[in-house]
Amino acid sequence: MDGLARAAIVTDVTGPVEVREYALPRPGPGEFVLQVELCGMCGTDAHIYRGRLASVRFPALLGHEIVGRLAALGEGVETDHAGRPVAVGDQVGVFPSLSCGRCFECQVRHRPANCPDRRPSYGFASPADRPPHLTGGFATHLYASNAGTVFYRTDLPAEVAVLQEPMSVALHGVERSAIRIGSTVVVQGVGAIGLMAVAAARAAGAARVVAVGGPRARLDLAAGLGADAVVGLGQSPEERRRAVFDALGRQGADAVIGTAGSPESFAEALGLVADGGVLAELGNFTDRGAIPFNPYSDLLRRDITIAGVYGAGPDMQRRYHQALTLLERGGRPYERVVSHRVPLARVREALEALGGGYALDGRDVVKLAIDPVA
């Protein structure tokens, strides 16, 4: 395949981001090259930028929430993973992870995330200064060098299709939190995954959903996506707790989905779940430290369940397809979630904004997406 691709490379922890050029590869059997339309930037990218994920080495090409158009197909790539024919020019969403599908973890335990032959996920493969290049979404092209990469054709607008990966994580949290028809739910944190959790909880049958977080633009969107009430951060934890209880009309929620991503927020979430309820924690995806915890008073006496939710989970590819189905169903203002489309030259600026302040160009950040042709 002729031509050059450009990619935004993070050179070191909190270091400069350089836009570098690479030759476009010719895809082999089972591979393809994607012309990236949008790639979402999430909190994990900001954590990697700050050196909080030891498995990623620098220089690094980040970006794992990827949607684009097929630019070249290798031998055998004729359909998406729903069996629909694909051709060059089709828009697809790409799931970043791939396991072998044959081993004990994949077939018996149904935990492909533990597959010993799992390939490096797109946006996490490193370092970026050796082949295969173009393994992340902060680039004009993605080289899907993991033969058999899971992808689905979609006619959704790119700014909605790019939400497929964060929605799959939210769906994992909703499943683990055991939400059912009539449940009361608190979603703590209203970044992209928290916003998707609001919509997913409502789709799962929740009777009342309260969203807690900030800034204001995110809370307003949470209301549009299905939250009955929103609670901001401009008060003490005890005041927030009382505001949540008032909004629920009871002392605690059947399910709390924690996406805020700090030890302090996890401790606060423990106080929001009702006795006998479930706390599903998604947000502490990297090690941010420990909190005091009393197994008797915080867990047993209250008969609560604490569920760890790591990414899209063991059945990640099923949830990725379910996420697309939910987004395609519509009925919610998903197109409003991406608040900023940022060019490759401003990737570092975007990472800094996501790591603190949550504002860019004088506006609150709801969801950042890298637009490689902007």
C-alpha positions in Angstrom: 0.0 0.0 0.0 1.5 3.3 -1.1 1.5 6.5 0.9 2.4 7.8 4.4 0.5 7.9 7.7 0.9 10.3 10.6 0.8 9.3 14.2 1.0 11.3 17.5 3.7 9.6 19.6 4.0 10.2 23.3 7.7 10.2 23.8 7.9 9.7 27.5 6.0 10.1 30.8 4.3 13.5 30.6 6.8 14.2 27.8 6.4 15.8 24.4 4.1 14.4 21.8 5.6 14.2 18.3 3.7 13.7 15.1 5.7 11.2 13.1 5.3 9.7 9.6 5.3 6.0 8.8 4.9 4.1 5.5 1.5 2.6 5.0 1.8 -1.2 5.4 0.3 -3.8 3.0 -2.0 -6.0 5.1 -1.3 -9.7 5.3 -3.9 -12.5 5.6 -6.6 -11.7 8.1 -5.3 -8.1 8.6 -6.5 -4.7 7.4 -5.6 -1.1 7.3 -8.1 1.5 8.6 -8.3 5.1 7.8 -9.2 6.6 11.2 -12.1 9.0 11.4 -12.2 9.5 15.1 -10.5 7.9 18.1 -11.9 8.6 21.6 -9.5 9.7 24.4 -10.3 8.3 27.8 -9.1 8.5 31.3 -6.8 5.4 30.8 -4.9 7.4 28.1 -4.4 10.2 30.6 -3.1 7.6 33.2 -0.7 6.1 30.7 0.6 9.6 29.8 1.4 10.0 33.5 3.1 6.7 33.7 0.5 4.9 35.8 0.3 1.8 33.6 3.6 -0.1 33.9 2.8 -2.4 31.0 3.0 0.4 28.5 6.5 1.5 27.6 7.5 4.7 25.8 7.5 6.0 23.1 3.8 5.0 22.9 1.0 5.4 20.4 -2.2 5.6 22.3 -5.9 5.4 21.4 -8.2 2.4 21.7 -11.7 3.8 21.0 -11.4 3.6 17.2 -13.8 4.1 14.3 -12.8 4.6 10.7 -13.1 3.4 7.1 -11.5 0.3 5.6 -8.6 1.4 3.5 -7.1 -2.0 2.5 -8.1 -5.6 3.2 -5.8 -8.5 3.6 -6.6 -12.0 2.2 -9.6 -13.5 3.9 -11.1 -10.3 5.3 -14.5 -10.4 3.6 -17.0 -9.9 6.4 -17.3 -8.2 9.7 -17.8 -10.3 12.9 -21.6 -10.3 12.4 -21.0 -12.0 9.0 -21.9 -8.9 6.9 -19.9 -8.4 3.7 -17.4 -5.5 3.9 -15.5 -3.6 1.3 -12.9 -0.8 1.1 -14.6 2.4 2.1 -17.0 0.9 4.7 -17.1 2.5 8.1 -16.3 0.1 11.0 -15.8 0.2 14.7 -12.7 -1.8 15.9 -12.5 -3.6 19.2 -8.9 -3.2 20.5 -8.4 -6.6 22.2 -8.0 -10.1 20.7 -7.4 -13.4 22.3 -6.7 -16.8 20.7 -10.2 -18.2 21.2 -8.8 -21.8 21.7 -7.1 -22.0 25.1 -8.4 -23.0 28.5 -9.0 -19.4 29.5 -10.9 -18.6 26.3 -13.0 -21.7 25.9 -13.5 -23.2 29.4 -13.3 -20.3 31.8 -14.6 -17.8 29.2 -12.0 -15.2 30.3 -10.3 -14.2 27.1 -8.7 -11.3 29.0 -6.5 -13.9 30.8 -5.5 -15.6 27.5 -1.8 -16.4 27.5 -1.7 -15.8 23.8 -3.6 -12.5 23.9 -2.2 -10.0 21.4 -1.2 -6.5 22.5 -4.3 -4.3 22.4 -4.5 -1.4 20.0 -3.5 1.7 21.9 -1.5 -0.2 24.4 1.1 -1.9 22.2 4.6 -0.5 22.9 7.1 0.8 22.3 6.1 2.6 19.1 9.6 2.9 17.7 9.7 -0.6 16.3 7.3 -2.5 14.0 4.4 -3.0 13.7 3.8 0.7 13.7 0.4 2.3 13.6 -1.0 0.2 16.4 -3.0 3.0 18.1 -5.9 5.2 17.1 -4.2 8.6 17.6 -3.1 8.4 13.9 -4.4 8.9 10.4 -4.3 5.1 10.0 -4.5 1.9 12.1 -2.7 -1.2 11.0 -4.9 -4.0 12.3 -1.9 -6.4 12.5 -3.7 -8.8 14.9 -5.2 -11.2 12.3 -8.8 -11.7 13.1 -9.3 -8.3 14.8 -13.0 -7.9 15.8 -14.8 -5.2 14.0 -18.3 -4.3 13.0 -19.7 -2.3 10.1 -21.9 0.6 11.1 -23.7 3.5 9.5 -23.7 5.5 12.8 -22.2 9.0 12.7 -18.5 8.7 13.7 -19.1 10.7 16.8 -21.6 8.1 18.0 -19.8 5.0 16.7 -16.7 6.0 18.6 -18.6 5.4 21.8 -18.9 1.6 21.2 -15.8 0.7 23.3 -16.8 2.9 26.4 -20.4 1.6 26.1 -19.1 -2.0 26.2 -17.3 -1.2 29.5 -20.5 0.4 30.9 -22.5 -2.7 30.0 -20.0 -4.8 31.9 -20.6 -2.6 35.0 -24.4 -2.8 34.6 -24.3 -6.6 34.4 -22.0 -6.9 37.4 -24.2 -4.5 39.4 -27.2 -6.8 38.9 -29.5 -4.0 37.8 -33.0 -5.2 37.0 -36.5 -3.8 36.4 -37.3 -1.3 39.2 -33.7 -0.9 40.6 -32.5 2.4 42.0 -29.1 3.3 40.7 -26.3 5.8 41.4 -23.7 6.4 38.7 -20.7 8.0 40.3 -18.6 9.9 37.8 -19.9 11.3 34.5 -17.0 10.9 32.1 -17.8 9.0 28.9 -18.1 5.6 30.7 -20.3 7.1 33.4 -22.5 8.7 30.8 -22.8 5.4 29.0 -23.6 3.7 32.3 -26.5 6.1 32.8 -28.0 5.1 29.4 -27.2 1.4 29.9 -28.8 1.3 33.4 -31.9 2.9 32.0 -32.0 0.3 29.2 -31.6 -2.5 31.8 -34.8 -1.4 33.5 -33.6 0.9 36.3 -36.6 2.8 37.8 -34.5 5.8 39.1 -31.0 6.9 38.2 -29.0 9.5 40.0 -25.7 10.8 38.4 -23.0 12.3 40.6 -20.0 14.3 39.2 -19.0 17.3 37.2 -18.4 19.6 35.5 -21.9 21.0 34.7 -21.9 20.2 31.0 -21.4 16.5 31.8 -24.2 16.6 34.4 -26.6 18.2 31.9 -25.8 15.5 29.4 -26.3 12.8 32.0 -29.8 14.1 32.4 -30.3 13.9 28.7 -29.1 10.3 28.7 -31.5 9.2 31.3 -30.6 10.4 34.8 -33.6 11.5 36.8 -31.4 13.7 39.1 -27.8 15.0 39.1 -25.6 15.9 42.0 -22.6 18.1 41.6 -19.2 18.0 43.3 -19.3 21.5 44.9 -20.2 20.3 48.3 -18.8 18.0 51.0 -19.0 14.2 50.7 -21.7 14.2 53.5 -23.7 16.9 51.7 -23.4 14.9 48.4 -24.6 11.8 50.2 -27.6 13.6 51.6 -28.4 15.0 48.2 -28.2 11.6 46.6 -30.5 10.1 49.2 -33.0 12.9 48.8 -33.0 12.3 45.0 -33.4 8.5 45.5 -36.2 9.0 48.1 -34.5 6.3 50.2 -31.3 5.6 52.2 -29.0 4.2 49.5 -29.2 2.7 46.0 -29.8 -0.9 45.0 -26.8 -0.5 42.7 -23.9 2.0 42.6 -21.7 2.1 39.5 -18.4 3.8 40.4 -16.6 5.3 37.4 -14.9 8.3 39.1 -11.5 6.6 39.4 -9.9 7.5 42.7 -9.6 5.7 46.1 -11.5 8.6 47.7 -14.4 8.2 45.3 -14.6 4.5 46.0 -14.8 5.1 49.7 -17.6 7.6 49.1 -19.4 5.1 46.9 -19.5 2.6 49.8 -21.7 5.1 51.6 -24.1 5.4 48.7 -25.1 1.8 48.4 -28.1 0.5 50.4 -27.7 -2.5 52.7 -28.0 -5.6 50.6 -27.0 -3.7 47.4 -24.2 -3.9 45.0 -21.2 -1.6 44.4 -19.7 -2.2 40.9 -16.3 -0.4 40.7 -15.1 0.5 37.2 -13.1 3.6 37.7 -9.9 2.6 39.5 -8.4 1.1 36.4 -4.9 1.9 37.5 -3.3 1.8 40.9 -4.2 5.1 42.6 -3.5 3.9 46.2 -5.4 2.3 49.1 -8.1 3.3 51.6 -9.0 2.1 55.1 -11.6 -0.6 54.9 -13.3 -2.6 57.7 -14.6 -6.0 56.5 -17.1 -6.1 59.3 -18.7 -2.7 59.2 -18.2 -1.8 55.6 -19.1 -5.2 54.1 -20.5 -8.0 56.2 -22.8 -6.1 58.6 -24.4 -4.4 55.6 -24.6 -7.5 53.5 -23.4 -5.7 50.4 -21.6 -7.0 47.3 -18.5 -5.3 45.9 -17.9 -6.2 42.2 -14.7 -5.4 40.5 -15.3 -4.4 36.8 -12.1 -4.5 34.7 -12.7 -3.0 31.3 -15.3 -4.7 29.1 -14.7 -7.9 31.1 -14.3 -11.6 30.3 -17.0 -11.7 27.7 -15.7 -8.4 26.1 -16.5 -9.2 22.5 -20.2 -10.0 23.3 -20.5 -6.7 25.1 -18.8 -4.8 22.3 -21.5 -6.1 19.9 -24.3 -5.3 22.4 -22.9 -1.8 22.7 -23.2 -1.2 19.0 -26.8 -2.6 19.1 -27.7 -0.2 21.9 -26.2 2.8 20.2 -27.9 2.0 16.9 -31.2 1.7 18.7 -30.9 5.5 19.5 -33.4 7.4 21.5 -30.7 9.2 23.5 -28.5 12.3 22.5 -25.3 10.2 22.0 -24.2 12.7 19.4 -23.6 15.3 22.1 -21.1 13.2 24.1 -18.1 14.1 22.0 -17.6 17.8 23.0 -14.2 18.3 21.4 -12.6 17.0 18.1 -8.8 17.6 18.5 -6.1 17.3 15.8 -3.0 15.2 16.1 -0.9 18.3 16.8 -2.9 18.9 20.0 -2.8 15.4 21.5 -0.6 16.5 24.4 -2.9 19.4 25.2 -5.9 17.1 25.2 -4.1 14.6 27.5 -3.3 17.4 29.9 -6.9 18.7 29.9 -8.2 15.2 30.6 -5.8 14.8 33.5 -6.9 17.9 35.3 -9.3 20.8 34.9 -11.5 19.1 32.3 -11.6 22.3 30.1 -10.3 23.0 26.6 -10.8 26.0 24.4 -12.8 27.7 27.1 -15.4 24.8 27.3 -16.0 21.9 29.7 -14.7 18.6 28.3 -17.4 16.0 28.1 -15.6 13.6 25.7 -12.4 14.2 23.8 -11.9 12.6 20.4 -8.9 12.8 18.2 -9.7 13.8 14.6 -6.6 13.0 12.6 -7.6 15.0 9.6 -8.7 18.1 11.5 
